[in-house]
């Protein structure tokens, strides 16, 4: 992790918020939490009901086991959570995956639940908000909501495979996207085969 100082508070003490919504691609959020568990960052996770159901449909993971990868898990309806307040210092927030419904709520400032409220707080405090949007094809409404969120300060990061890395498995493709997410927060990792790097034998 890259050290840094914001005011008089070391970034080492900052938490990172990870949210998972009902879009396909829950494996991205799962893998992100697995990697963050081995860093000095303290993670807070919020999973929507539909994220949990999608996880069960797409993977062999159980939502309670995934939630246990974070320091603290919050109910999506618990607006008393500290991550609902701008006074709670964080490094930022990642929504992986981000459904089009959640994107719309974030883009329009409609805080229906803790995920939307935490994202709103992240934007208003000028912190980094990364949205791993997941949908295809994209309608004009989807594109306009992405533009609105980007203009408000969010990073729109769809999980696009990098075939120049010549991934040998689905796991490597997922890791590449997760690694690029971590890059945005200055978190050291070895998940990405970067442009021009030779593949390690074996």
DRENDOVO-483492 format. One line per field, with one value per residue (C-alpha): x, y, z. Coordinates in pm, 1 decimal. Layout:
u <- c(X	...)
v <- c(Y	...)
w <- c(Z	...)
***
This chain:
u <- c(0.0	123.0	170.1	34.3	-107.1	-436.9	-434.4	-298.4	-445.8	-228.2	-392.0	-283.5	-570.5	-829.3	-1095.7	-1220.3	-1586.8	-1679.6	-2037.7	-2187.7	-2515.6	-2733.9	-2562.1	-2388.6	-2018.9	-2023.9	-1691.3	-1525.4	-1642.0	-1553.0	-1200.8	-1152.7	-1238.4	-1004.2	-712.4	-791.1	-799.3	-421.5	-353.6	-332.9	-661.0	-975.5	-1267.7	-1638.8	-1873.3	-2238.2	-2417.2	-2766.6	-3021.5	-2994.4	-2615.3	-2646.1	-2892.3	-2678.8	-2372.6	-2548.9	-2657.9	-2314.9	-2065.6	-2019.9	-1957.4	-2191.0	-2274.7	-2195.0	-1850.1	-1781.5	-1899.2	-1657.1	-1365.5	-1421.6	-1356.6	-1723.7	-2034.8	-2337.5	-2700.5	-2803.9	-3085.5	-2876.1	-2846.5	-2704.5	-2380.1	-2075.6	-2014.1	-2338.2	-2165.0	-1901.9	-1732.0	-1625.0	-1288.3	-1233.7	-996.4	-1298.3	-1555.6	-1583.0	-1912.1	-1832.9	-2043.7	-2260.7	-2609.7	-2784.9	-3038.0	-2760.4	-2591.8	-2916.8	-2959.2	-2600.0	-2617.9	-2936.1	-2851.8	-3140.4	-3026.3	-3264.6	-3023.9	-2681.7	-2500.3	-2647.8	-2597.1	-2233.2	-2168.6	-2333.8	-2116.1	-1803.8	-1879.7	-1972.8	-1654.3	-1442.4	-1322.6	-1269.5	-1577.4	-1526.4	-1826.6	-1771.0	-2076.6	-2207.6	-2463.8	-2482.3	-2603.1	-2614.6	-2917.6	-2905.7	-3040.4	-2749.0	-2495.8	-2645.4	-2637.6	-2272.2	-2193.2	-2382.3	-2197.5	-1862.0	-1926.2	-1999.2	-1656.2	-1712.5	-1481.3	-1673.9	-1478.8	-1654.9	-1479.8	-1317.4	-1071.8	-717.2	-631.3	-277.9	-207.4	-301.6	-504.3	-497.8	-807.0	-1118.3	-939.7	-660.2	-914.7	-1087.9	-755.8	-656.3	-969.5	-932.1	-568.8	-662.2	-915.8	-646.7	-419.0	-672.4	-635.5	-257.2	-268.3	26.4	-46.1	86.3	-234.8	-175.8	47.4	120.6	180.5	526.4	587.2	694.7	489.3	661.8	732.8	488.0)
v <- c(0.0	347.8	565.5	916.6	1193.2	1374.4	1661.2	1511.8	1164.4	895.1	711.5	392.2	442.5	496.7	242.3	136.8	74.9	-209.9	-251.6	-530.1	-495.3	-732.2	-711.3	-1016.4	-1030.3	-1081.0	-1261.3	-921.1	-804.5	-1137.4	-1137.6	-773.3	-851.7	-1151.3	-937.4	-647.8	-887.1	-923.5	-548.2	-302.1	-141.2	-205.0	-281.9	-226.4	-424.3	-375.2	-636.6	-584.2	-863.8	-912.5	-921.6	-1213.1	-1394.0	-1333.7	-1460.1	-1786.1	-1821.9	-1744.1	-1892.9	-2155.8	-1885.6	-1815.4	-1449.2	-1474.7	-1617.8	-1340.6	-1073.8	-1216.6	-1120.6	-756.5	-597.4	-502.8	-590.3	-362.1	-423.9	-236.9	-65.6	44.7	418.6	457.5	300.1	529.3	494.3	691.7	999.3	1218.1	1259.0	894.3	913.8	665.0	628.5	588.3	339.0	65.8	-71.7	-407.4	-500.5	-193.4	-255.2	-6.3	56.3	150.0	359.9	551.4	611.9	732.1	951.9	1122.6	1141.0	913.5	747.8	454.6	242.2	240.8	164.3	469.2	690.0	583.2	656.9	997.0	1072.4	962.0	1202.5	1499.7	1459.7	1454.0	1098.4	838.2	642.5	359.1	199.0	-138.7	-102.7	-422.9	-432.7	-504.7	-367.5	-16.4	202.8	579.9	599.2	387.7	599.0	925.1	801.5	703.5	1048.0	1214.1	1006.2	1072.3	1446.0	1423.9	1267.4	891.9	663.3	442.3	118.1	-162.3	-499.3	-513.7	-802.9	-712.0	-974.9	-839.3	-1005.2	-1338.9	-1465.3	-1842.1	-1869.1	-1689.6	-1628.2	-1439.2	-1224.8	-1139.5	-1066.4	-825.0	-616.9	-630.7	-525.8	-223.7	-126.2	-145.8	69.8	351.0	348.3	317.7	-31.6	-254.6	-595.8	-846.3	-928.5	-749.3	-850.5	-500.7	-394.9	-507.5	-741.8	-1095.5	-1379.2	-1559.3	-1920.6	-2158.8)
w <- c(0.0	-81.1	226.5	226.7	439.9	406.5	655.9	977.1	921.6	768.9	479.6	650.8	895.1	623.6	545.3	203.4	129.1	-104.1	-224.4	-429.2	-617.0	-815.3	-1154.6	-1293.9	-1205.6	-828.5	-866.1	-908.9	-566.4	-410.2	-550.6	-454.8	-92.8	-95.4	-209.8	24.3	319.3	283.1	290.0	578.5	472.0	673.8	447.2	499.5	277.2	185.8	-21.8	-154.3	-135.3	-510.2	-489.6	-249.7	-474.7	-782.5	-595.8	-514.5	-878.7	-1027.4	-781.4	-513.3	-252.6	37.6	111.8	482.7	408.9	158.4	402.6	661.4	434.6	536.8	874.3	897.2	699.4	692.8	608.3	295.3	487.7	787.6	733.2	1085.2	961.4	986.5	612.2	560.4	702.1	541.5	879.5	861.4	684.2	402.7	112.0	-116.3	-237.3	-500.0	-628.8	-789.7	-969.6	-1017.0	-1152.4	-1376.1	-1098.7	-857.0	-1123.4	-1177.9	-804.2	-767.1	-1077.4	-956.6	-585.7	-486.1	-164.3	-132.4	69.7	233.6	-92.7	-262.7	44.2	91.0	-276.6	-243.9	59.2	-127.7	-412.3	-195.3	8.9	-306.9	-251.0	-518.7	-625.6	-872.4	-1041.3	-1206.9	-1427.8	-1578.4	-1859.1	-2231.3	-2459.6	-2314.0	-2370.7	-2403.9	-2047.5	-1920.9	-2109.1	-1986.6	-1628.3	-1668.4	-1804.0	-1519.2	-1259.2	-1427.3	-1429.7	-1057.8	-1004.8	-1029.2	-1225.8	-1467.8	-1498.6	-1686.9	-1653.8	-1997.3	-2052.9	-2154.7	-2414.0	-2460.8	-2125.2	-2285.1	-1989.4	-1947.8	-1730.4	-1613.7	-1284.3	-1460.1	-1644.1	-1315.7	-1145.7	-1420.4	-1367.5	-989.3	-1022.2	-1232.0	-966.1	-698.0	-915.2	-888.4	-508.7	-500.2	-351.0	-438.8	-588.1	-837.3	-1020.8	-1350.6	-1636.9	-1766.1	-2122.9	-2236.5	-1944.1	-2022.1	-1884.2	-1599.2	-1694.8	-1530.3)
***
